[in-house]
């Protein structure tokens, strides 16, 4: 075992001992807060909260390892001569214990993390004179406390640990320190007042001392809850709970019965936004003193909620207010959705003048008399901001009469609307749907124009305003063909005569068109063309500087058009015509906006004000050649630092320069980089960010994309998607081994294989599976781990559990017993270059099926829907699945509510259905036609000779019953252990609290099961304990 030396000598330790003649009035406590150089924001949050209230007798110090620069740490911070990484926490903590003995006077040492909240005034109350080690409840379970919840060591125990001299330099610091203390004779005490999670925290009416996993904003919230009184309280009636909510000064709130909390923002006294720390945001409107939202109603109990409470992010741009009236069951995410009886559009709107960004009514306006509809439209004009939008979807009787088809009339008749004749069908629309007014497109446009709106007809689902696209929901009831007959859509904009525009300066070659000109003009941009320049004064003085980063000579990346683009971009930036404007968008002729100029100018101005050090703002997240699905809150200033390095090299995240804002002060610096670096200009920016020469910030969503060119252009290199191949195997060792070799032999190399092995003992995994693939694991091509068996969704998630998925574009679900062609991943990559970015795909077509009959292998071509085995998930679907698996009780009902046609409610063994629902929501495509045209060999061969995991008897009935629904309960998992008894060796299968020997009908109750041991009580002969050995099996221990 590797070990680290004791950095403090024995003389230092003994020299710091306390004289026995001293009289100690109260215990002196040294609080050591473990941090690292990168956590400056966390340290500041701790200083601003619980470190502002340090009682007498307590001293608090942050401790970290070597810092990356030579700057001195803050006065309250100790920099130790050890590695500062998370991996080396044991080394760092041990070094602090040595430092404390040498330099500090204390009776007790309390260690916690920089994301721990500590009620320092309560800390002395957990000390027990008869104990040496005090920790949270984990101390009782594993003989070691949680370092995040915090643990207390007596001075005598610190001296013993330091005197022992060496500990492992890496690993779980709290387990290592805690178990070392136990080994040295510590007398432990576990208390529930130190808490590992953030769901319980110190409050005036409890005795909690710590809470863990508290980011900076949560630290501030808990400090407000602990040290201030609520300014208002409300009764909250939510679709999932009823509880009291307390609102505190500073913009924080919490539930009473649960630890859930967050920040809030109140705008104009009418719009309340609840930003839960752990749940999706809730938007509420004030109606007669009660705040009403999609799923929650807040009724006042006491106090007053003031609009002047400071928001949690004072620099944030005011959140747009989008309201859907008469929503029914069609609730739009990011919108305030209101319906009867809570809201009545025949009454004056309760919002202030010019306070709303968008109003949307779908098949609502025809249900009130025309005079009340006119009054509503005038109210909409009053409450909408300049540039605000009123979108109305309604039946146009003339259009229905003109475009009705026999199929549509039969559809109406099948629902009892009419007798099958066109006249009776139209009459039923007027008389049998609760309509109180008849509208046509021309009548609606005339009334809106008379009020002052700029109004025009829009196609269903389409709009030049991102947040208004795709919001009509009636397709789900009627289908798209009938909905086009029955629904007319009008979009009315309240004019703004003083809207700020933005100038775009785009490079254009003689054979190019300005592809996004229509969108640019419609969304309020001013366009200037800048001619492409021939090479004039490129110096290439830094050619060799970036070779090591690229892994090849820069000259291999460059072509003639690259040199021209370098020169042209430099000339454009150095042109003095733009010197007086910091908000100019520089780019190329295919650049196309997805957001209007007025909104973007506000966002960018705020971003430059918040981050004045910025050299470049990139208005797209990654290269996109199609309009992408835009979140409803795209107007929010969602920018982040440009992240470059090995993970982004050759990734579309670093491609493109089609929309950049370069403030005037930075333009010469950027232009000189383009002139001196012999690289494509997007690669130059990547290099300069990596070298800290530039400060670049990138939009988290795409505000601009590259529209497909209609003129001849240099072909772009197809995107090489980074594919995560996800393979779960249960009890099928031979299939697992064959599948791994098959995936590693794929012709497409830009992939990583993630394997979750289940249904075998850890001993078998360590000794029979891992050795075969260790070389690929060490090369970083495979990540393989052993897990208990769970529901099928969790089994799939186990392949990438705790993995950062941001670097992967696609997630290929692979079955262990099916056969995939050598070009399978190549075909997947090529196909995804032909469909919208972010879409998922599957293969469903005529497929070869492998059978075995009387020992002979045979194949049949059948119309078999190869669905689950061929799924390739986009990143959005993968993120949604992670949320579903982490909180199934909350997330799966939301999915079912959005998809009322889905009848299945349990997905533990029907996970493919859940994947399909999410794929359809995000966009998915069938690869079958592409495979037929481009793949001469079978794409995938389904194995039908193996037993199905679910239907082939591989699972026992108790396990199936427990896991029909997706659950996070560990009691539902199946564990397989290798037991070594003096009289027998056997496998033990554990499900819940019952265990069964595999080869005999011997059953037992599981009394205790930890990572180190298992204790069972056999039905036939009593209690036995088995201790886990390093090689993975469990050895019988005599009592």
N, C-alpha and C positions, 0 to 999 in steps of 0.2 A: 504493500500500500504506500502511495506517495504521502509524504508528510511535509509540514512546514516547520521551521524552527521557531522557538520562542524569542520574539524580538526584545524582551525585557530580561535583564540579568536578575539573578537571585538577590543581589544586594539592593537593586531597585525595589524589588517586591517587599523585602523586609523593611526597607527604609521608610516605606509609606504606611506602616502599621500604626494603629492608634494606641496611644499610651493608655494603660489600664487605669491610670489615676484621673483621666479626664471624665467629666460629668456630661453626659449627653442628655439634653433636655428632650429632644425628639430625634427620631432617626433621620440621618442625612441621606438623601436619595440622589443618585446621579442617573439622569435619563440620557441614554444613548440612542440617537435617532439615526438609523442606518439609511444612507442616501448614496447618490453617485453624482458625478459631475453633470450628467445630462438632465438631472431632475431639479434644475433651478426653480422652475415654476412651482413644484411641490414644496420646496423649502420655503419659498416666499409665502405660500398659502398657510403653512404651519406657523410661520412667524406672525402672520396677520390674524391667526385664530387662537389656538390654545396656548401658544408661547407668549401671548400678551398677558397671561394671568399666571405667573409663576409664584407660588407661595414661598414663604421662608422655609429654608431647609432643603430646597430642591434646586439642583443645577441641571441645565439641559444643554446638550451638545449634539450637533450633527457630526457624523463621522463618515468619511468616504476614502477611497483609495487614491492612487496616483491620478492627478488631473492631467488632461491632454495638453495644457499649456503651463507656463511657468508662473501664472498669476497666483497671488496669495489667496487662500480661502477667506471667507468671511470670518469675523471675530468669533462667532459662535460655532465654527466648523473646524474639525480636526482632519487634516489630510494625512493619511497613514501610508507608509512605504510598501503598499501591497497593490495587487491588481484590483481595478475598480469595477470589474464586470460582475454581473449577477451570478455567474457560474462560480465565482470565488468568494461568495458570501461567508463561508466558514472561516476562510483566511482573514477576511476583513474584520469579522466580529471578534476573532481571537486576538488580532492586533489591537483592537480597541480595548479589550479587557486588560491587555498588558499596559497600554497607554494610561488607562484609568488608575491602575495600581501605582504607576510611577508618578503620575502628575495630579491626581485628584484625591480629595478627602471625601469618603462616603462610607456609609454603613450598608447600604443596599444599592444595587445597580439594576435599573430597569431598562431593558432593550426593546425597542419597537422600530417600525418602519416609517418612511416619510409619507406613507398614505394611511397612517394610523391617526385617529383622533383620540386624545388622552385628556380626561378630566383631571388635571393635576391636583386640584384640591381634594380629590377623593383617593388619590394614589396611596397615601400613607395608610388608609383604612384597610387595605388588602394584606398588609404585612402581618405575619404570624411569627412570633419569636421562636417557636418550636420547629420552624421550617427553614430550609435553605433554598428551595426552588419553588416559585409560585407561578402558575401558568393557567391557561384556559382549560376547557374540558378535554382537549386532546391529550393533556398530560395524564389524565386518568386512563385514556384508551391505549396510548402507544408509548408511555413512559417518556414523552417529550412534548413540550408545549408548542404552540404556534408562534413563530416570530412576528407575524403580522398583528396578532392580538396583543402581543407583548408578553414578556416574562420577567420575573424579578429574581435576582440572585443575591444571596447574602455576600458580604465581603469575604467571609471565610471560604465560601464556595468558589468565588472568583479566584482567590489565591490558590486553591487546590487545582483548579482547571489550568491556571497558568503554570503552576509548578510541574504539572504532569508533562508539559512541554511541547507536545506535538499533537495535531489533529489533522484529519484529511483536509487538503486545501480546497476541494470542491465537493459539491453535494448539497443536501438539504441542511442548511445551517442550524435551524431550530432543532431538528432531530439529532444532529451531531452534538451540539452543545448540551441539549437536554439529556441525552443518553450518557454522555460523558459525565455529567453531574451525578446522575443516578449511579453510575459505575463507581464514582468516588464517594458514595455514601450519602448523597443528598437526601434530605427528608422533604418529599414533595407535597404540595397542596394544590388542588385544582379548584378553580373558582369560575362560576358562570359570569362573573362581572367583567372579565376580560373576554372580548368577543371577536371571533375570527371574521365575521361578515359585517356588512353595512346595514343589515336589516334591523338590528338593535343597536342603539347608541345612547350615550348619556342624555338624560332629560331631568328636569327638576323633580319629576314625580317618580323616578326610579333610582336605582343605586349603581347603574352601569358605570364602568370606568373607561373602557376603550371600545372603539369600533374600527374595523379594518376595511381595506379596499375603498378608500375615500379619496377620490380625485380632488383637485383644488376647489372646484365649485361645491362638491359635497361637503368638504371640510368647512367651508364658509356657512353652508346651510346648517350643519349640525351645531356649529358654534352659535348661530342665531337661535336655534331651538333651545340650547342649553342656557344661554345667558340673557335672552330677552323674552318678552311676553308677546303673544300673538296680538296683532292689531285687529284681526277679524276672524270669525269662525263661521263655517257654513256646514249644513248637513248635505252630504253628497250622496246622491242616489245614482249609482252606476249600473250598467247592465250586468256586472259580475259581483257587485258588492254594495253595501250601505255603510257609511262611516262618516265621522266628523273630520273636516279638513280645517287646519289652523293655518292662517296666513301671517307672516312675520315681516317686520321692517327689513328692507334690503332686497325684497323680491323673492322670498323663499316660502315654501309651504310643505306641510306633511299631513299624512293620514294619522289618525289616533290609534286605531286597532292594529295597523300594520306599519312597518317601518318605511313604507314607500314615501318618497318625497321628490322635490324638484324645485325649479324656479318658475316664476310667473311674470307675465307682463300684462299691464292693463292700459289700453289705449282709448282715449276719449271717454273713459268711463263706460264704454259699451262693448269693447272686444277684449275678452280675457283669454290669454294663451297660457295653458298649463304645459310646461316642458318637464315631463317626468324624467328622472334620471334613468329609469329602467323600462319605461313603456313608451309607445308612440305619443306624440304631442296631441293635446286636445285643444280645440278652439271653441269658445263659447261666446254667445251673444247675450247681452243684458236685456231682458224683457220683463218690465214691471218689477224690477229689483231682484229677479231670479236669473241666474246665469245658466243658459241652456246650450248644450252641444250635441254632438252625434250620439254619444253613449252616456252622458252624464248631465245631471241637473243639480245645481248648487242653490240651496235655499238658505238665506241669511239667518244666523242664530244670534250673533252679537258682534259689535264693533262695526267699523267701516273700512271697506277696501278702497284705498286711495290711489288715484292715477299717478300721483307724484312719487310713489314708491320707486326707488331707483331699480332699474332692471339689472339682471345679472350680467348683461353685456351692454354697457352704455354706448359702445361704439357701433352696435349693430344697426343696420338700416331697418326702419319700421317695417314690420311684416305686412305684406299685402293682405287685404281682407276680401276673400272670395266667398260669396254666399249663394247657395242653391235654395230656392224657395219651392215648397211643394215637392220635396224630394221623395216621399214614399219610402220604399226599401232601397232605392238607388242612391247610395251615399258615396260621394266623391272624396277620395283621400286628399287632405290638405285644404278642403273647403269646409265652411260652416253650413251644415245641412239642416234645414228647418222645415217643419210640416205641421199641418193641423193635428191636434187642436192647440198646440203650443203657439203657432204663428198663423196669422190671418192677413193675407195680402190685400183684403178690401179695406183695411184700416191704414192710417198713416204709418209709414215706416219709422221705427224707433231710433234710427241712426242719425247722427249729426250731418249737417251739410258737408258735401265733398269729403266723405270719410270712407267710401267703399270703392274697391278696385274693379270688381266684377259682380254682376248679378246674372243668374241663369235660371230659367224656368222651362221645363220640358213637359209639354202637354198639360199645362196648368192654366194659361191665360184664357183659354176657351171655356173654362169652368166658372167664370164670373161674368156678370153682365158687361156689355161694352163700355157703358159710362164709368163703371168701377175700374175696368181695365185701363181706360184713358187716365183716370186719376192715379192709378198705380204707375203708369209710365212717367207721369209728371213727378211723382215721388222718386222714381228711379233717377230722373235727371237731377233732382235736388241732392240726393245722397251720393251719387257717383262723383268721384274725383275727375278733374279734367283728364281726358284720355281713358276714363273708365268705360267699361263695356257692359251693355245689356244684351244678352243672347236669349232669344225666344225660339222654341221649337213648338210647332202647333200644326193642326190639320188645315190645309188649304182646300176648301170644298171644290173649287174649280179645278185644281190640279188632280184631286182624287177622281173627279168625273172624267177628266181628260185622259188619265193614265191608268185607270183601273183595268185589270186583266181578268179573264174568266177564272183564273186560279184564285185571284184575290177575292172576287165575289163569292166563289164557293167557300173560301176560308171564312168570310163573314157569315155565310149561311150556316156553316157547321157550328158556329157559336150562337146561333139563334138570332142573327142580325140580318133580317131581310129574308125574302123567299127565293132568292137566286136570281132575281132580275136586277139590272143596274140601278133602276129608280129606287127600289126598296132598299138596296144597299146604302145609297146616299141618304135616304130618309132615316135609316137606322143610326147612321153616324150623328145626325142632328138630334134625334129623339131618344136614343137608348144609351147614351154614354154620359149623361149628366151635363151635357154642354149647355151653356147659357148664352153663347154668342157664336156667330158664324164669321170666320175670318178668311180673307184671301191675302196672297202676298202683296198685291198692289195696295189694298186698304191698309195693311199693317205698315208698309213703307211710308205711305202718305201721312199717317198719324205720327209716326216717329220723326219724320222730317219736319212736320209742323211744330213739334216740341223743340226741335233744335239739334236732334241727333244726325250724325252722318251714318246712314244705314244702307246695308246691301244684303242680298241673299248669299248664303254660304252653303256649300255642300256639307252633308252630314259628316261630322267628325273632323272637318277641316277648318283651319283658321290661320291667319297670319300672326296670331298671338299664341305663343306656346301653351299658356295655361288654359286656353279655350279649346284645345284640340282633343278629340276623342272622348268628350264628356257625355255625349248622348248615350243613353243606356237602353232605349226602347228596342234596339236590335235583338236583345235577349228574349223579348216577348213575341215579336213579330217575325224576326228574321230580316236580313238586310233588304231583300227584294220588296217585301210588303211594306217595310218601314220607309223606303224611298217613296212609295206611293202616298203614304199616310202622313208623312212628316215634312214640313217645310221649315227651314231654319233661317232666321234673320239675325244679323249681328249689327248692333247699333253702338256707335262710339260717341261719347260726349267730347266735342272738339276741344283742343287745347291750342290756343293761338300763340302760346309762348313756350313751346316745348323745345328743350335744348337738343341739338343734333350733334353728331360726331362725324369728323372727317375721316375718310378711308383713303389711303394712298396705296394703290395696288400695282405691282409690276405686271406689264402686259407685253407679250411678244407680238410681232406682226401677224402670226397665224392663229392667234388666240382670241376668244370672246371673253367678255366680262360675264362669266357664267351666272353670278348671283345678282345681276343688276336689278332684276325685277324685285327680288326680296329686299335688297339694299334700299331701293327707293321707297318701297311700300313701308318699310320699318323706320324710315326717317334718317337715313345716313346720307352724307354728302360724299360723292365719289370723285376722286382724282386718279387719272391714269398716269403711270410712270413708265417710260419706255425701258425695255431691257437693254443693257449696255454691253458692248464687247469688252473683253479683258483689256485693262489699261495699265494698272499699277499694282497688281497683286505681288506681294513680296515673298510669300512662302517661307518666312524666316523661322517658323516654329514647326517645320515639317516633322522633325524627329521627336518632338516633345511628347506626343501622345501615342507613340507606337506601342508602348507597353500596355496602355489602357485598352487599345483596340485589339491587341494581339496580332496585328499585321501592320504593314507600312501604310501610312495615310494615303500615299499615292494610289494604292489599289482601290480606294473608295471614290476616286475623283474621275470625272469625265468632263468633256468640253462644256456641257450645259451647266455643270456644277461650278466651273470657274466663272461662267457668265453670271450665274445667280449670285455668287459671292460679290462680284464687282457691282452688280446692279443694286443689291441690297445696301452695300456700303455707300454708293452714290446717293441712294434715296435717303438714307439716314443723315448724310452730311449736307443735304440740300438746305440752305438757310431759310427757304420759304416757310418751313414749319417751326421755326425756333420759338415762336410765341405760344405754342399749343402743346401741352403735355399729354393730351388725350387722343392723339392721332393713332389710328389703327394702321399699321404697316403690314402688307401681306402680298398675296399673289392673286391672279385673276380668277381663280376658281373658288375664292373664299366667299362663303354664303352665311348670313346671320340667321340665328334662331331666336333672337330677342331684339326688341326695338331699341333704337338709339337713346331715347330719353332714359329708359330704365337702366341701360348699361352705363350711361355716363354717370348716373348716381352711384352705381355699384363701384365703378373704377375710381371715381373721385374719393369715395370713402376708403377704399382699399389703399390708395396712395397716401391718404392722410394717416391711416393706421400704421402703415409700413413705409415711411419716407425713404428707407434705405433701398427700396426695390429698384432694380435696373430694368427689368422686363416683366410685364404681365402677359402671360400666354392665355388667350381666350378660348382654349379648348383643352380637354383633359388628355385625349389621345387622338391620333389620326382617325377620322371618320370620313367616309365618302358617301354616306347616306344620312338624311335627317334622322336623328335618334329620338327615342322616347324621352321627353323632358319632364323632370319632376315638377310638381305644381309650385314648389318654392324656389324655382331657378333664379328668381330675382334677388334672392338672398346673396350676400357677399361671401360665397363659399369658395375661397381660394386656399391654397396650401403651398408650402415650400416645394420647389421642384426637386424630386427625389431621384438621384442618379446613382449609378454604381453597377455592380455586376448583375443585380437582379433586373435592371432596366435595359442593359445593353442588348441591342438588336430587338427591342420590343417596341411596338407601335406607340407606346407611351412617350417615347423620346423622338418620334418622327414628326416632321411638319413645322413650317414657319408661316402658315397662311394667315394668321391673325395675331399680331404682336403689338402691344403698346410699349413704347420705349420713351420714357420721359426725356425731355430735351437735354438735361444734364448728363445723361448716360449714352447719348447717341454716338458721340465720337468714340467712346471706349468700345462700344459694341462694333462699330464700323471697322475700327482698327483690328479687332479680333478676326473679322471676316477677311480682311486683307492679308493678314499674316499667317493664318492657319490654313494649311492645305487640306481642308476637309469640307464635306457638305455643311452648310451653315447650321442645320439642326444638330449635327454632331459636334460642331464647334461650341454651340451653346451648352450641350451636354458636358463637354470637357471643361468648359469654363466654370460651370456650376460645381463640378466635382472638385476643381482646384480652388474654389472659393474666390474666383476672379469676378464673378457676377452673382447678384442676388436675384433669382428668378422665382416668381410665384405663378402657380398654375391653377386654372379653374378646375374645380372638382367635377363639374358638368361641362358639356360642350355648348358654349355660346355661339361658336362658329363651326362649320364643317367644310370640307372640300367637295364641291359639287362636281359631278361627272362632267368632264370636258366634252364639248361638242365639236371642237376643232382638233386637228392632229396634234398629238403631244408625244413626248417621250414616255414609253410604257413604264408604269411603276412596278417595282418588285412586289410580287404577291406577298401577302402577310404570312409570316411563319408563326402560327398560333402556338403558345406554350400550353401543352396538354397535360393535365393531371390524370393519369390512368388509375382508376379506383377498383381494387380487386379484393373482395371478401371471400374467404374459403372456410367451409364448415365440414369437418370430418372427412375431407376428400384430399388426402395427402398427394396421391398420384396426380390428380387433376391440377392441384395447386402447382406442383413442381413443373408439369408440362406447360401450364399457362404462363408461368413466369419466364421460362426459356423462350416461349413464343413471343411474348411482348418485348423482351430484350433483343429479339432478332428483327423487330419491325424496321422497315426501310426508312421510316420517318423518325428522326432522332431527337427532335425538340420536345421530349416528353419526360416525365418522371413517374415512376411506378410506386403507388402507395398500396400496401398490402396489410389487411387485418386478418390474422389467423385465429380461428376459433374452433371449439369442439375437440381440442386435444389438450393434454396436460402441458404445463409450462416446461416440465423436464423434456418431454418429447420435442417441444418447439426449440428449446435451447440446444439440444444435442443431435437432433435429426434434420431440422429444417434450416436453421440459421447458418450452419457451416457451409451448406451448398451455395449460399448466395452472399456470403460475407464480402467477397471481393467487389460485387456491385454496390453493396451497401456502403463500403468504405470509399468507393469512387463517387458517391453522392448520386447514384442513379436510381436507387431503390430505398424507400423508407418502409420497413417491415416491423410490425408490432403484434404482440399477443394480447388478446382481450377475452373476457367472458362472452358467451353468446347472449344476444339481446333480441329485441324486436328488429325486424328487417331494416327499418329506417335507421335506427341507431347503429346496426351492423355496418351499413353503408357509410354513415358519418364517421365511424371509428377509423376508416382508412385515412381521413385527413384531420382527425380530431387534434385540436391545439396547433394546427398548421396555419401559417399565414397564407391565405389563398389569393392574396392580391396579385401575386406574380403570375398566376395562371389564368388563361383565357377560357379554356374549355375543360370539362370534367367528363371523361369517358368512363361509363359504368361497364365493367367487364365481368361476365360470369365465369367461374372457374372451370366449368365443364364444357363450354362451347368452343368452337374453333373459329379463329379470326385469321383472315388472309394476311400475308406478310405486308401488304400495302394498306391494311385497314386504316391505320392512323394517318397515312398520307392521303388517302381518299377523304377521310374526315376533314383534314386541314384544307385540302383543295376545295371541297364542297363549301366549307364555311367562308371561303373567300368569295363565294357567289351569292350569299344570302346576307341580310342585314346583320351588322355587328351586334353581338350580344344574344342573337337567336340561339335556340337549342335545336337539336335534330335527332332523328331516329330513322330506323329502316324497317319498312313494312311492305313486303312484296312476296312474290314467289321465291321460295328459299329451299336450299338443300337441307334435308333432315337426316341425321345419322341414326340408324337403328342397328340393333344386333338381333339376329334371328338364328337360333340353334348354333350359336357360337360364331356365326358369320356376320361381318360388317356389311351393311347395305345402305344406300342413299336413295332418297325419294325427293322429287321436287314437288312441293305442295304450296298452297297459298297460306303460308303460316306467318302470322303477324309477329315478327321478331322484334318485340317492343322493348321489354326491360333490358334484354341483353345487348341492345344496340343504342341505348340512350347516350347522347352527348349533351351535357347540360351547360348552358351559359352561366356566367358568373352570378347574374342576378338570381337565377333559379337556385344556384348553390347557396347563396346567402339566405334566401328564403327558407330553404330546407334546414339550414343550421338553426335559424330562429324557431322553426317548427319543432325540431328535436329538443332544443333547450327549454322551450315553454309550450308543450303541446296543448295544455288546457286553455291557453290564451290564443295561440296562433291558429290552430286547426279550425275552431269555430269561426274565426274571421274569414278563412278561406271558403268554408262552406256557405257562409252568408253571402259572399261575393259570387258563388256558383250554386244557386238554388236547385239547378237541375241534377246536381250530384246527390245520389241517395245514400251512398256508402258513408259511414261516419267513423269507422274503425280502420286504421291503416297500418296496424302493426305487422300484418302479413299481406297487405295489399299496397305496399309502398309505391309500386309502379303507377297506380292510379293517382296517388298524390303527386308524384313527379309530373305526370301528364297534365294534371290541372295547372300546376305552376308553370309548366312549359308553355301551355296554351295562353296563359295570361301574359307571359313575357314575350311570346313569339316563338314558334317552332316550325320546322319544315321536315318533310319526308325525303330522305336521300335516295329513294328507290330509283327515280328517273335518272338522276345523275349517275348512279352506280351502273345502270343498264347501258348508258352511253359511254362511260369512261373506264369501266373495270371488266376486263375479259375473264377474270377468275372470280369464283364465289366470294362475295364480300364477307359473309358470315355463315357458318354451318351450325345448326342447332343440334345439341346432343339430346336424344330422346331415350337412350338406353340406360342412362343413370337414373337412380331414384331421385325424385324431387325432395328438396329439403323439407318443404311443407307437407306435401301429399304422399311422400314415399316412406314414411315411418322413421325418418331420421330424428324427429323430435318427439318427446313424450307429451302426453295430453295435458299434463299439469302445466308444462312450460307454454304450450300453445294457448291455453286459457288465460294465463297471466299476461300474455303479450299480444293479444288481439288488438289492443289499443297501444298507441305510442306512449311510452312512459319513461320517466327518468328515475324511477324507483329501483335502487340496486337489488332489492329483494326479488325482483323479477328476473334477474340474470341467472344464467346457467354456468357454473364453474366445473371444470374437470381437473381433479388433483391426482397426483401419483402418490399413493401411500405405501410406505415400507414398514411392515409389521414383522416382528421376529418369526411369526409363523406363516406369513403370506405377503405377497405383493399384489396390489390391485389398483384399479382406477376408482375414484369416488366421484359420483355425479351429484352436484348440489343445485337445488332449485328452491329458492325461498329459505325456509328453516329446516328443510328435510334433505337428507343425503342417502344415496344408495350405492352400494358396491356394484360394479359393472358385471362381474362374473358370477355373483351370488345374489340370492334374494335376501340380502341383509340391509336393513334400513336403520336410520338413526336420526335423532334430533340434533341440529347444529346449535351448540351452546355458545360458541365464540368462534369467529372467523376473522382474522386480521392478515396483514401482509406477511406476518412472521409465523403464525401458528394457526391450528384449528383444533377445537375441542368438540367432541361429539358424544352423544349418549346413545349407544346402540340399543335397539329394542330388545335384543337377546342377552347381552352380557355387560351392559353398563357403560361407564364413562371412560374415554381415552383421549389423550392429547398427542398431537403430532406437530413437530417443529420443522419449519421450512429450512431446507439446506441450500447452499449457494448454487448447486446445479439444478434446482427447481423442484425436487421431490420433497415429500414430507415424511419425516422419520419419527417412529413411535417413541414417546418419552415415558419411561416408567415413573409412576407416582411414588 
